[in-house]
Amino acid sequence: MFVKKFSHIAPPVSIEELKTVQTANGRFYLTPGKRNYPSVTTVCGYEKNQHFAKWRAKNPEEAIRTQVRGNTLHEACENYLNNKPIGELKPNEAMLFHNMKRGVDRIDNVRALEAPLWSHNLRLAGRVDCVADFDGKLSIIDFKGSTRKKNPTKITNYFCQATAYSIMWHEMMGESIDQIVILISSEDGANQIFVKRPLEFVPELKRVIDVYYEANPKQLLSNADVGTSLFE
């Protein structure tokens, strides 16, 4: 197996670790300035959360299996990008990683892996999978495991998540990111690579943030004095 050696570049500004709080209403991050922001995943998946909560309740074993699968795939990708052994993987997880590796090998000049990011403009926070060059262009890169091939019209939340991270990176680092990349490896053998411009998904990101905060007005009020929203 070809093993690539990845270069790493320090981000322009050091990234401070954030305290994470998991609640029944999702994950929150305590940011500098003591702002308690909901996670990107919680907000971008807010409209689907009720459906998935019901699915998890009906399929607890499969829910645990897919969560472990996702965590294992992320860890393998992170180790690989850090030029470390990927570790021992079960056959299914090994297949998913080796499928995804074709996309991961197009990455270089890694700036951040599993790094906390936040935005006072978006009033969101989260942990980005990867910020690096993809085919030579600075990108937000997300790794996804799946049971089957994804219909791109059904994963707009993935693109919104990556768009949010691109805005956060620009706000925190002063570097523009004009490309988002979603790598999806599926148990049915599909290997999908989506390369998009974050600007395409800003209107949808605004919509889902508005939906979340309209449903959670107390959360909005607690962070209302941070500054002007990016969308206002």
Stockholm file with secondary structure:
# STOCKHOLM 1.0

chainA/1-232         MFVKKFSHIAPPVSIEELKTVQTANGRFYLTPGKRNYPSVTTVCGYEKNQHFAKWRAKNPEEAIRTQVRGNTLHEACENYLNNKPIGELKPNEAMLFHNMKRGVDRIDNVRALEAPLWSHNLRLAGRVDCVADFDGKLSIIDFKGSTRKKNPTKITNYFCQATAYSIMWHEMMGESIDQIVILISSEDGANQIFVKRPLEFVPELKRVIDVYYEANPKQLLSNADVGTSLFE
#=GR chainA/1-232 SS CCCCCCCBCCCSSCCCCCEEEEETTEEEEEETTTEEEEBHHHHHTHHHHHHHHHHHHHCHHHHHHHHHHHHHHHHHHHHHHTTSCCCCCCHHHHHHHHHHHHHHTTEEEEEEEEEEEEETTTTEEEEEEEEEEETTEEEEEEEEEESSCCCGGGCHHHHHHHHHHHHHHHHHHSCCCCCEEEEEEETTSCEEEEEECGGGGHHHHHHHHHHHHHHCHHHHHHTTTSCCCTTC
#=GC SS_cons         CCCCCCCBCCCSSCCCCCEEEEETTEEEEEETTTEEEEBHHHHHTHHHHHHHHHHHHHCHHHHHHHHHHHHHHHHHHHHHHTTSCCCCCCHHHHHHHHHHHHHHTTEEEEEEEEEEEEETTTTEEEEEEEEEEETTEEEEEEEEEESSCCCGGGCHHHHHHHHHHHHHHHHHHSCCCCCEEEEEEETTSCEEEEEECGGGGHHHHHHHHHHHHHHCHHHHHHTTTSCCCTTC
//
